[in-house]
Structures are given as structure tokens and as C-alpha cells.
Amino acid sequence: MLIRNGNFKRWVRGVLSLVGIALLFGGLRYDSYLVILLGFLIGSVGMYASKASMLGIKPFSDGPKAQPKSGKEDSGLP
């Protein structure tokens, strides 16, 4: 629903970034350090996902798949 091809959908990335920036500036306006931190964290998740999408990285994809073994069972290593 929110994740497609191992990354957040475009609208989710935009909402996370904008909400994070709004919380950051709101916290600065009212001197609330907890809101500043929360805005920074939410905004950085959205911006990280946007950067990963631009580079073709899939941070939320399935784990690594097991590679099939090739060659002989005994490779000669002790």
C-alpha cells in the first residue's frame, strides 16, 4: 500500500519530507526541542527514501536470496 518496488511511493516520500520540514520550523518557532527532533527525524526518513529512489536503491526490499552452490562439494579448503 505504501511501498512499491522496495521503496516508498512518491506521495509518501513527499508527505514525509514536508511534514518533517513543517515540524522542524514549528518547533523552532515555539522553542520546542522535542518537536524539532521529531521533525528532523521524519524529514530525514522522507529525504533518505527520495535519495534512494533517485539512485535506484531499494531499502525496503526482501532480504538477500540464498545463492545456489556451484561446483564440487569439496572445494579443497580445510
C-alpha positions in Angstrom: 0.0 0.0 0.0 2.7 2.5 0.9 5.7 0.6 -0.5 6.2 -0.2 -4.2 9.3 -1.9 -5.7 11.2 -1.8 -2.4 10.7 1.9 -1.8 8.0 4.3 -0.5 5.7 5.6 -3.2 6.4 9.1 -4.4 3.5 10.8 -2.5 4.6 9.1 0.8 8.1 10.5 0.3 6.8 13.9 -0.3 4.4 13.9 2.6 7.2 12.7 5.0 9.6 15.4 3.8 7.0 18.2 4.0 5.7 17.1 7.4 9.2 16.9 8.8 10.1 20.3 7.5 6.9 21.8 8.9 7.5 20.2 12.3 11.1 21.4 12.3 10.1 25.0 11.6 7.2 24.8 14.0 9.5 23.6 16.7 11.9 26.4 16.0 9.1 28.9 16.2 7.8 27.7 19.6 11.2 26.7 21.1 10.2 23.0 21.4 13.3 20.8 21.1 11.3 17.6 21.0 9.2 18.8 18.1 12.4 19.9 16.3 13.9 16.5 16.8 10.8 14.7 15.6 10.6 16.9 12.5 14.2 16.3 11.8 13.8 12.5 12.0 10.6 12.4 9.9 12.1 14.7 7.3 15.3 12.7 7.1 13.4 9.5 6.5 11.5 11.0 3.7 14.6 12.6 2.2 16.6 9.3 2.6 13.8 7.4 0.7 13.8 10.1 -2.0 17.6 9.8 -2.5 17.4 6.0 -2.5 14.7 6.2 -5.2 16.8 8.5 -7.4 19.8 6.1 -7.1 17.7 3.0 -7.7 18.4 1.6 -4.2 15.6 -0.5 -2.7 15.9 -0.1 1.1 12.7 -1.9 1.9 13.1 -4.9 -0.4 13.2 -8.5 0.7 16.4 -9.8 2.3 19.2 -11.3 0.2 18.3 -14.5 -1.5 20.5 -17.7 -1.0 22.8 -18.3 -3.9 22.8 -21.8 -5.4 26.0 -23.6 -4.8 28.1 -24.3 -7.9 30.9 -26.7 -8.5 32.0 -29.6 -6.3 31.0 -30.0 -2.7 34.6 -30.3 -1.7 36.4 -27.1 -2.7 39.7 -28.2 -1.1 39.6 -25.7 1.7 40.2 -27.1 5.2 
